Amino acid sequence: MYNSDTEVLFPSRVIPQLRTLHGEEWCKLVDYVRSAESAPAERYAFVLMLVRMCGCVGCNADSFRAMRGCTQCARQTVRRLRSSDKELMEQFCQLKKEVEAYMQKNHADGSFEKK
């Protein structure tokens, strides 16, 4: 079965639909990540956080999650989170540091082209 909403990893197009599914700090984070003020590393960190939360790496075309689509999977995952907004913000900050370190180490110019 093919679902047009299913992608290999968490699609950033789904981010706006996650805004109201958690607390106030979560809403602010989603708004910030979607804004022009956010840096690429922050957007990548948010997507990485969702990839890990939703288990995108272990998802495949035959899984129930894939059949429902990325939007429904992400919405359900965020709704079911037991973490506080503070814990989610800490996780986001940690992932942002990881992404920035990776970009600095491997792609000093910020591009993702092979050297």
N, CA, C and O atoms as CSV, one atom per row, in Angstrom:
chain,resi,resn,atom,element,x,y,z
A,1,MET,N,N,0.851,-1.189,0.000
A,1,MET,CA,C,0.000,0.000,0.000
A,1,MET,C,C,0.889,1.241,0.000
A,1,MET,O,O,1.868,1.305,0.743
A,2,TYR,N,N,0.556,2.204,-0.813
A,2,TYR,CA,C,1.342,3.429,-0.911
A,2,TYR,C,C,0.530,4.585,-0.360
A,2,TYR,O,O,-0.633,4.772,-0.719
A,3,ASN,N,N,1.158,5.363,0.520
A,3,ASN,CA,C,0.520,6.549,1.086
A,3,ASN,C,C,1.354,7.744,0.656
A,3,ASN,O,O,2.554,7.789,0.925
A,4,SER,N,N,0.741,8.702,-0.001
A,4,SER,CA,C,1.477,9.865,-0.504
A,4,SER,C,C,2.017,10.748,0.623
A,4,SER,O,O,2.833,11.636,0.375
A,5,ASP,N,N,1.569,10.511,1.853
A,5,ASP,CA,C,2.043,11.284,3.003
A,5,ASP,C,C,3.246,10.618,3.681
A,5,ASP,O,O,3.755,11.137,4.675
A,6,THR,N,N,3.695,9.499,3.165
A,6,THR,CA,C,4.793,8.760,3.779
A,6,THR,C,C,6.110,9.078,3.074
A,6,THR,O,O,6.222,8.971,1.853
A,7,GLU,N,N,7.100,9.469,3.871
A,7,GLU,CA,C,8.427,9.767,3.341
A,7,GLU,C,C,9.460,8.942,4.095
A,7,GLU,O,O,9.120,8.236,5.044
A,8,VAL,N,N,10.705,9.026,3.682
A,8,VAL,CA,C,11.765,8.232,4.291
A,8,VAL,C,C,12.044,8.688,5.722
A,8,VAL,O,O,12.158,7.859,6.625
A,9,LEU,N,N,12.154,9.989,5.932
A,9,LEU,CA,C,12.373,10.568,7.263
A,9,LEU,C,C,11.318,11.644,7.508
A,9,LEU,O,O,10.598,12.040,6.591
A,10,PHE,N,N,11.236,12.102,8.731
A,10,PHE,CA,C,10.241,13.100,9.095
A,10,PHE,C,C,10.296,14.297,8.153
A,10,PHE,O,O,11.342,14.935,8.039
A,11,PRO,N,N,9.196,14.614,7.475
A,11,PRO,CA,C,9.177,15.753,6.550
A,11,PRO,C,C,8.890,17.068,7.282
A,11,PRO,O,O,7.967,17.146,8.093
A,12,SER,N,N,9.671,18.073,6.996
A,12,SER,CA,C,9.498,19.361,7.670
A,12,SER,C,C,8.166,20.025,7.336
A,12,SER,O,O,7.737,20.926,8.056
A,13,ARG,N,N,7.511,19.607,6.276
A,13,ARG,CA,C,6.210,20.173,5.926
A,13,ARG,C,C,5.145,19.868,6.984
A,13,ARG,O,O,4.097,20.515,7.011
A,14,VAL,N,N,5.404,18.900,7.844
A,14,VAL,CA,C,4.445,18.490,8.875
A,14,VAL,C,C,4.573,19.353,10.141
A,14,VAL,O,O,3.664,19.356,10.971
A,15,ILE,N,N,5.661,20.068,10.295
A,15,ILE,CA,C,5.925,20.841,11.520
A,15,ILE,C,C,4.752,21.729,11.933
A,15,ILE,O,O,4.386,21.707,13.108
A,16,PRO,N,N,4.148,22.503,11.047
A,16,PRO,CA,C,3.052,23.384,11.486
A,16,PRO,C,C,1.885,22.636,12.137
A,16,PRO,O,O,1.203,23.188,13.000
A,17,GLN,N,N,1.658,21.408,11.737
A,17,GLN,CA,C,0.540,20.637,12.264
A,17,GLN,C,C,0.787,20.103,13.669
A,17,GLN,O,O,-0.115,19.535,14.285
A,18,LEU,N,N,2.000,20.280,14.178
A,18,LEU,CA,C,2.342,19.789,15.517
A,18,LEU,C,C,2.227,20.869,16.582
A,18,LEU,O,O,2.388,20.594,17.771
A,19,ARG,N,N,1.954,22.079,16.164
A,19,ARG,CA,C,2.006,23.247,17.044
A,19,ARG,C,C,1.153,23.132,18.305
A,19,ARG,O,O,1.642,23.414,19.399
A,20,THR,N,N,-0.079,22.734,18.181
A,20,THR,CA,C,-1.010,22.771,19.317
A,20,THR,C,C,-1.104,21.455,20.084
A,20,THR,O,O,-2.014,21.280,20.894
A,21,LEU,N,N,-0.187,20.539,19.845
A,21,LEU,CA,C,-0.306,19.201,20.430
A,21,LEU,C,C,0.407,19.025,21.766
A,21,LEU,O,O,0.355,17.945,22.354
A,22,HIS,N,N,1.064,20.060,22.248
A,22,HIS,CA,C,1.773,19.976,23.526
A,22,HIS,C,C,1.610,21.311,24.225
A,22,HIS,O,O,0.680,22.054,23.909
A,23,GLY,N,N,2.476,21.636,25.157
A,23,GLY,CA,C,2.346,22.839,25.961
A,23,GLY,C,C,2.733,24.130,25.261
A,23,GLY,O,O,3.023,24.155,24.065
A,24,GLU,N,N,2.729,25.192,26.040
A,24,GLU,CA,C,2.991,26.541,25.527
A,24,GLU,C,C,4.410,26.687,24.978
A,24,GLU,O,O,4.601,27.285,23.919
A,25,GLU,N,N,5.402,26.152,25.680
A,25,GLU,CA,C,6.791,26.232,25.199
A,25,GLU,C,C,6.963,25.487,23.880
A,25,GLU,O,O,7.711,25.921,23.004
A,26,TRP,N,N,6.266,24.366,23.747
A,26,TRP,CA,C,6.303,23.599,22.501
A,26,TRP,C,C,5.762,24.462,21.353
A,26,TRP,O,O,6.350,24.511,20.273
A,27,CYS,N,N,4.637,25.138,21.599
A,27,CYS,CA,C,4.050,26.022,20.582
A,27,CYS,C,C,5.045,27.090,20.159
A,27,CYS,O,O,5.195,27.375,18.970
A,28,LYS,N,N,5.724,27.680,21.134
A,28,LYS,CA,C,6.719,28.718,20.833
A,28,LYS,C,C,7.873,28.143,20.014
A,28,LYS,O,O,8.362,28.780,19.081
A,29,LEU,N,N,8.301,26.935,20.371
A,29,LEU,CA,C,9.394,26.297,19.634
A,29,LEU,C,C,8.987,26.042,18.190
A,29,LEU,O,O,9.749,26.340,17.271
A,30,VAL,N,N,7.803,25.497,17.982
A,30,VAL,CA,C,7.325,25.233,16.614
A,30,VAL,C,C,7.246,26.536,15.823
A,30,VAL,O,O,7.684,26.598,14.674
A,31,ASP,N,N,6.690,27.568,16.437
A,31,ASP,CA,C,6.603,28.867,15.760
A,31,ASP,C,C,7.986,29.400,15.402
A,31,ASP,O,O,8.195,29.916,14.304
A,32,TYR,N,N,8.922,29.272,16.331
A,32,TYR,CA,C,10.275,29.777,16.090
A,32,TYR,C,C,10.963,29.004,14.969
A,32,TYR,O,O,11.573,29.602,14.083
A,33,VAL,N,N,10.867,27.685,15.008
A,33,VAL,CA,C,11.534,26.857,13.995
A,33,VAL,C,C,10.971,27.150,12.604
A,33,VAL,O,O,11.693,27.064,11.611
A,34,ARG,N,N,9.708,27.490,12.531
A,34,ARG,CA,C,9.080,27.814,11.243
A,34,ARG,C,C,9.403,29.219,10.772
A,34,ARG,O,O,9.245,29.522,9.589
A,35,SER,N,N,9.850,30.077,11.666
A,35,SER,CA,C,10.084,31.485,11.317
A,35,SER,C,C,11.381,31.672,10.529
A,35,SER,O,O,12.244,30.794,10.493
A,36,ALA,N,N,11.487,32.820,9.912
A,36,ALA,CA,C,12.693,33.169,9.164
A,36,ALA,C,C,13.858,33.455,10.105
A,36,ALA,O,O,15.012,33.450,9.678
A,37,GLU,N,N,13.571,33.704,11.371
A,37,GLU,CA,C,14.613,34.008,12.351
A,37,GLU,C,C,15.460,32.786,12.722
A,37,GLU,O,O,16.601,32.935,13.160
A,38,SER,N,N,14.912,31.592,12.551
A,38,SER,CA,C,15.641,30.391,12.960
A,38,SER,C,C,16.765,30.074,11.982
A,38,SER,O,O,16.650,30.280,10.774
A,39,ALA,N,N,17.839,29.571,12.542
A,39,ALA,CA,C,18.997,29.179,11.747
A,39,ALA,C,C,18.774,27.782,11.172
A,39,ALA,O,O,17.986,27.008,11.716
A,40,PRO,N,N,19.458,27.456,10.078
A,40,PRO,CA,C,19.317,26.107,9.523
A,40,PRO,C,C,19.607,25.014,10.552
A,40,PRO,O,O,18.915,23.996,10.584
A,41,ALA,N,N,20.614,25.213,11.383
A,41,ALA,CA,C,20.950,24.206,12.397
A,41,ALA,C,C,19.782,23.968,13.350
A,41,ALA,O,O,19.586,22.845,13.816
A,42,GLU,N,N,19.021,24.991,13.639
A,42,GLU,CA,C,17.865,24.847,14.531
A,42,GLU,C,C,16.745,24.063,13.846
A,42,GLU,O,O,16.084,23.237,14.474
A,43,ARG,N,N,16.543,24.324,12.578
A,43,ARG,CA,C,15.522,23.567,11.839
A,43,ARG,C,C,15.946,22.106,11.704
A,43,ARG,O,O,15.125,21.203,11.861
A,44,TYR,N,N,17.221,21.876,11.415
A,44,TYR,CA,C,17.719,20.499,11.318
A,44,TYR,C,C,17.599,19.785,12.663
A,44,TYR,O,O,17.240,18.609,12.714
A,45,ALA,N,N,17.899,20.488,13.741
A,45,ALA,CA,C,17.810,19.893,15.075
A,45,ALA,C,C,16.372,19.502,15.398
A,45,ALA,O,O,16.135,18.448,15.987
A,46,PHE,N,N,15.423,20.334,15.021
A,46,PHE,CA,C,14.015,20.020,15.278
A,46,PHE,C,C,13.597,18.786,14.487
A,46,PHE,O,O,12.936,17.897,15.023
A,47,VAL,N,N,13.978,18.731,13.221
A,47,VAL,CA,C,13.651,17.569,12.390
A,47,VAL,C,C,14.318,16.321,12.970
A,47,VAL,O,O,13.690,15.264,13.033
A,48,LEU,N,N,15.572,16.426,13.392
A,48,LEU,CA,C,16.267,15.290,13.998
A,48,LEU,C,C,15.549,14.827,15.260
A,48,LEU,O,O,15.426,13.626,15.501
A,49,MET,N,N,15.078,15.766,16.058
A,49,MET,CA,C,14.349,15.418,17.270
A,49,MET,C,C,13.098,14.601,16.924
A,49,MET,O,O,12.795,13.608,17.586
A,50,LEU,N,N,12.383,15.022,15.892
A,50,LEU,CA,C,11.178,14.292,15.480
A,50,LEU,C,C,11.521,12.948,14.857
A,50,LEU,O,O,10.799,11.973,15.064
A,51,VAL,N,N,12.607,12.880,14.101
A,51,VAL,CA,C,13.038,11.603,13.519
A,51,VAL,C,C,13.272,10.595,14.635
A,51,VAL,O,O,12.855,9.441,14.534
A,52,ARG,N,N,13.930,11.025,15.682
A,52,ARG,CA,C,14.214,10.129,16.806
A,52,ARG,C,C,12.954,9.800,17.605
A,52,ARG,O,O,12.749,8.651,17.995
A,53,MET,N,N,12.120,10.792,17.847
A,53,MET,CA,C,10.883,10.558,18.604
A,53,MET,C,C,9.947,9.598,17.876
A,53,MET,O,O,9.370,8.695,18.482
A,54,CYS,N,N,9.806,9.804,16.583
A,54,CYS,CA,C,8.849,9.025,15.794
A,54,CYS,C,C,9.406,7.674,15.351
A,54,CYS,O,O,8.654,6.809,14.902
A,55,GLY,N,N,10.703,7.493,15.476
A,55,GLY,CA,C,11.310,6.238,15.053
A,55,GLY,C,C,11.363,6.091,13.542
A,55,GLY,O,O,11.186,4.992,13.017
A,56,CYS,N,N,11.605,7.188,12.842
A,56,CYS,CA,C,11.610,7.176,11.373
A,56,CYS,C,C,12.637,6.207,10.793
A,56,CYS,O,O,12.400,5.617,9.739
A,57,VAL,N,N,13.756,6.037,11.456
A,57,VAL,CA,C,14.815,5.180,10.918
A,57,VAL,C,C,14.349,3.727,10.835
A,57,VAL,O,O,14.738,3.001,9.921
A,58,GLY,N,N,13.524,3.306,11.780
A,58,GLY,CA,C,13.036,1.929,11.782
A,58,GLY,C,C,11.740,1.727,11.019
A,58,GLY,O,O,11.246,0.603,10.938
A,59,CYS,N,N,11.185,2.778,10.465
A,59,CYS,CA,C,9.915,2.694,9.739
A,59,CYS,C,C,10.165,2.130,8.342
A,59,CYS,O,O,11.195,2.407,7.727
A,60,ASN,N,N,9.227,1.351,7.854
A,60,ASN,CA,C,9.333,0.864,6.479
A,60,ASN,C,C,7.955,0.866,5.837
A,60,ASN,O,O,6.951,1.063,6.522
A,61,ALA,N,N,7.898,0.650,4.544
A,61,ALA,CA,C,6.656,0.782,3.778
A,61,ALA,C,C,5.553,-0.153,4.264
A,61,ALA,O,O,4.374,0.141,4.067
A,62,ASP,N,N,5.902,-1.260,4.888
A,62,ASP,CA,C,4.897,-2.215,5.343
A,62,ASP,C,C,4.426,-1.977,6.775
A,62,ASP,O,O,3.531,-2.670,7.259
A,63,SER,N,N,5.019,-1.011,7.444
A,63,SER,CA,C,4.639,-0.779,8.840
A,63,SER,C,C,3.312,-0.034,8.928
A,63,SER,O,O,2.911,0.671,8.002
A,64,PHE,N,N,2.647,-0.206,10.056
A,64,PHE,CA,C,1.377,0.472,10.292
A,64,PHE,C,C,1.569,1.982,10.256
A,64,PHE,O,O,0.731,2.707,9.718
A,65,ARG,N,N,2.685,2.460,10.835
A,65,ARG,CA,C,2.961,3.900,10.844
A,65,ARG,C,C,3.067,4.452,9.432
A,65,ARG,O,O,2.519,5.512,9.130
A,66,ALA,N,N,3.773,3.733,8.569
A,66,ALA,CA,C,3.947,4.193,7.186
A,66,ALA,C,C,2.616,4.188,6.446
A,66,ALA,O,O,2.358,5.072,5.629
A,67,MET,N,N,1.778,3.212,6.722
A,67,MET,CA,C,0.473,3.147,6.054
A,67,MET,C,C,-0.416,4.317,6.473
A,67,MET,O,O,-1.233,4.788,5.681
A,68,ARG,N,N,-0.264,4.785,7.706
A,68,ARG,CA,C,-1.049,5.933,8.179
A,68,ARG,C,C,-0.484,7.240,7.646
A,68,ARG,O,O,-1.225,8.200,7.437
A,69,GLY,N,N,0.834,7.281,7.424
A,69,GLY,CA,C,1.475,8.486,6.903
A,69,GLY,C,C,2.247,9.233,7.974
A,69,GLY,O,O,2.003,9.062,9.169
A,70,CYS,N,N,3.170,10.054,7.537
A,70,CYS,CA,C,4.053,10.792,8.446
A,70,CYS,C,C,3.293,11.798,9.310
A,70,CYS,O,O,3.613,11.978,10.485
A,71,THR,N,N,2.302,12.442,8.737
A,71,THR,CA,C,1.559,13.451,9.494
A,71,THR,C,C,0.865,12.822,10.690
A,71,THR,O,O,0.995,13.310,11.813
A,72,GLN,N,N,0.133,11.748,10.459
A,72,GLN,CA,C,-0.581,11.095,11.560
A,72,GLN,C,C,0.381,10.484,12.574
A,72,GLN,O,O,0.129,10.540,13.778
A,73,CYS,N,N,1.468,9.907,12.104
A,73,CYS,CA,C,2.468,9.324,13.004
A,73,CYS,C,C,3.050,10.396,13.920
A,73,CYS,O,O,3.123,10.206,15.135
A,74,ALA,N,N,3.462,11.516,13.342
A,74,ALA,CA,C,4.067,12.598,14.131
A,74,ALA,C,C,3.056,13.201,15.099
A,74,ALA,O,O,3.392,13.467,16.253
A,75,ARG,N,N,1.838,13.418,14.651
A,75,ARG,CA,C,0.807,13.980,15.525
A,75,ARG,C,C,0.558,13.055,16.723
A,75,ARG,O,O,0.468,13.512,17.862
A,76,GLN,N,N,0.449,11.779,16.456
A,76,GLN,CA,C,0.215,10.823,17.534
A,76,GLN,C,C,1.404,10.774,18.492
A,76,GLN,O,O,1.220,10.720,19.708
A,77,THR,N,N,2.598,10.791,17.958
A,77,THR,CA,C,3.805,10.750,18.790
A,77,THR,C,C,3.863,11.961,19.711
A,77,THR,O,O,4.103,11.806,20.908
A,78,VAL,N,N,3.652,13.145,19.188
A,78,VAL,CA,C,3.723,14.363,19.995
A,78,VAL,C,C,2.598,14.384,21.031
A,78,VAL,O,O,2.821,14.775,22.177
A,79,ARG,N,N,1.408,13.971,20.641
A,79,ARG,CA,C,0.284,13.926,21.593
A,79,ARG,C,C,0.568,12.995,22.756
A,79,ARG,O,O,0.160,13.267,23.885
A,80,ARG,N,N,1.265,11.900,22.491
A,80,ARG,CA,C,1.525,10.890,23.518
A,80,ARG,C,C,2.767,11.170,24.369
A,80,ARG,O,O,3.047,10.432,25.313
A,81,LEU,N,N,3.503,12.215,24.047
A,81,LEU,CA,C,4.723,12.518,24.795
A,81,LEU,C,C,4.418,12.734,26.271
A,81,LEU,O,O,3.483,13.452,26.626
A,82,ARG,N,N,5.201,12.119,27.105
A,82,ARG,CA,C,5.055,12.302,28.548
A,82,ARG,C,C,6.074,13.307,29.078
A,82,ARG,O,O,6.042,13.685,30.250
A,83,SER,N,N,6.960,13.725,28.213
A,83,SER,CA,C,7.987,14.703,28.592
A,83,SER,C,C,7.351,16.069,28.805
A,83,SER,O,O,6.369,16.428,28.155
A,84,SER,N,N,7.932,16.816,29.725
A,84,SER,CA,C,7.476,18.191,29.929
A,84,SER,C,C,8.055,19.066,28.822
A,84,SER,O,O,8.983,18.669,28.118
A,85,ASP,N,N,7.495,20.251,28.685
A,85,ASP,CA,C,8.032,21.190,27.699
A,85,ASP,C,C,9.488,21.513,28.008
A,85,ASP,O,O,10.301,21.670,27.097
A,86,LYS,N,N,9.814,21.613,29.293
A,86,LYS,CA,C,11.194,21.905,29.692
A,86,LYS,C,C,12.131,20.805,29.204
A,86,LYS,O,O,13.208,21.095,28.684
A,87,GLU,N,N,11.733,19.553,29.367
A,87,GLU,CA,C,12.557,18.433,28.911
A,87,GLU,C,C,12.700,18.441,27.386
A,87,GLU,O,O,13.770,18.145,26.854
A,88,LEU,N,N,11.626,18.777,26.700
A,88,LEU,CA,C,11.691,18.847,25.237
A,88,LEU,C,C,12.616,19.965,24.780
A,88,LEU,O,O,13.359,19.803,23.812
A,89,MET,N,N,12.572,21.093,25.471
A,89,MET,CA,C,13.460,22.212,25.128
A,89,MET,C,C,14.921,21.828,25.377
A,89,MET,O,O,15.800,22.171,24.587
A,90,GLU,N,N,15.172,21.116,26.474
A,90,GLU,CA,C,16.539,20.659,26.756
A,90,GLU,C,C,17.017,19.696,25.682
A,90,GLU,O,O,18.163,19.770,25.238
A,91,GLN,N,N,16.139,18.794,25.266
A,91,GLN,CA,C,16.477,17.848,24.206
A,91,GLN,C,C,16.774,18.592,22.907
A,91,GLN,O,O,17.740,18.275,22.213
A,92,PHE,N,N,15.944,19.580,22.580
A,92,PHE,CA,C,16.159,20.377,21.376
A,92,PHE,C,C,17.507,21.097,21.436
A,92,PHE,O,O,18.252,21.101,20.456
A,93,CYS,N,N,17.820,21.701,22.573
A,93,CYS,CA,C,19.097,22.420,22.713
A,93,CYS,C,C,20.281,21.484,22.547
A,93,CYS,O,O,21.282,21.850,21.931
A,94,GLN,N,N,20.176,20.271,23.095
A,94,GLN,CA,C,21.248,19.289,22.961
A,94,GLN,C,C,21.419,18.881,21.496
A,94,GLN,O,O,22.542,18.795,20.999
A,95,LEU,N,N,20.322,18.636,20.821
A,95,LEU,CA,C,20.396,18.255,19.407
A,95,LEU,C,C,20.919,19.397,18.547
A,95,LEU,O,O,21.631,19.168,17.570
A,96,LYS,N,N,20.570,20.612,18.908
A,96,LYS,CA,C,21.092,21.776,18.180
A,96,LYS,C,C,22.610,21.820,18.296
A,96,LYS,O,O,23.302,22.097,17.316
A,97,LYS,N,N,23.132,21.546,19.493
A,97,LYS,CA,C,24.592,21.507,19.677
A,97,LYS,C,C,25.208,20.403,18.825
A,97,LYS,O,O,26.258,20.605,18.214
A,98,GLU,N,N,24.563,19.237,18.779
A,98,GLU,CA,C,25.066,18.128,17.963
A,98,GLU,C,C,25.109,18.507,16.489
A,98,GLU,O,O,26.098,18.252,15.802
A,99,VAL,N,N,24.040,19.113,16.014
A,99,VAL,CA,C,23.961,19.510,14.601
A,99,VAL,C,C,25.005,20.568,14.287
A,99,VAL,O,O,25.682,20.486,13.262
A,100,GLU,N,N,25.145,21.568,15.162
A,100,GLU,CA,C,26.142,22.623,14.938
A,100,GLU,C,C,27.553,22.053,14.932
A,100,GLU,O,O,28.380,22.451,14.112
A,101,ALA,N,N,27.834,21.116,15.848
A,101,ALA,CA,C,29.162,20.494,15.888
A,101,ALA,C,C,29.418,19.704,14.610
A,101,ALA,O,O,30.516,19.753,14.055
A,102,TYR,N,N,28.414,18.983,14.148
A,102,TYR,CA,C,28.557,18.220,12.914
A,102,TYR,C,C,28.811,19.149,11.726
A,102,TYR,O,O,29.695,18.911,10.903
A,103,MET,N,N,28.016,20.204,11.664
A,103,MET,CA,C,28.169,21.145,10.543
A,103,MET,C,C,29.535,21.820,10.582
A,103,MET,O,O,30.170,22.003,9.543
A,104,GLN,N,N,29.982,22.183,11.761
A,104,GLN,CA,C,31.272,22.848,11.889
A,104,GLN,C,C,32.411,21.903,11.527
A,104,GLN,O,O,33.370,22.302,10.866
A,105,LYS,N,N,32.303,20.658,11.961
A,105,LYS,CA,C,33.363,19.686,11.707
A,105,LYS,C,C,33.420,19.270,10.238
A,105,LYS,O,O,34.501,19.176,9.657
A,106,ASN,N,N,32.271,19.026,9.649
A,106,ASN,CA,C,32.225,18.447,8.310
A,106,ASN,C,C,31.903,19.420,7.184
A,106,ASN,O,O,32.232,19.176,6.023
A,107,HIS,N,N,31.269,20.505,7.533
A,107,HIS,CA,C,30.822,21.432,6.499
A,107,HIS,C,C,30.982,22.856,7.007
A,107,HIS,O,O,29.999,23.534,7.307
A,108,ALA,N,N,32.179,23.284,7.098
A,108,ALA,CA,C,32.473,24.606,7.684
A,108,ALA,C,C,31.732,25.724,6.965
A,108,ALA,O,O,31.391,26.733,7.581
A,109,ASP,N,N,31.481,25.560,5.681
A,109,ASP,CA,C,30.792,26.617,4.941
A,109,ASP,C,C,29.271,26.524,5.031
A,109,ASP,O,O,28.559,27.364,4.482
A,110,GLY,N,N,28.771,25.485,5.736
A,110,GLY,CA,C,27.325,25.337,5.911
A,110,GLY,C,C,26.644,24.581,4.791
A,110,GLY,O,O,25.440,24.332,4.854
A,111,SER,N,N,27.397,24.212,3.763
A,111,SER,CA,C,26.798,23.459,2.670
A,111,SER,C,C,26.893,21.963,2.967
A,111,SER,O,O,27.637,21.537,3.850
A,112,PHE,N,N,26.141,21.193,2.230
A,112,PHE,CA,C,26.178,19.755,2.422
A,112,PHE,C,C,26.734,19.045,1.191
A,112,PHE,O,O,26.418,17.882,0.938
A,113,GLU,N,N,27.546,19.738,0.447
A,113,GLU,CA,C,28.183,19.123,-0.701
A,113,GLU,C,C,29.456,18.419,-0.244
A,113,GLU,O,O,30.090,18.820,0.732
A,114,LYS,N,N,29.817,17.360,-0.970
A,114,LYS,CA,C,31.044,16.626,-0.634
A,114,LYS,C,C,32.244,17.503,-0.910
A,114,LYS,O,O,32.270,18.289,-1.857
A,115,LYS,N,N,33.241,17.343,-0.048
A,115,LYS,CA,C,34.490,18.105,-0.223
A,115,LYS,C,C,35.435,17.350,-1.110
A,115,LYS,O,O,36.539,17.823,-1.380
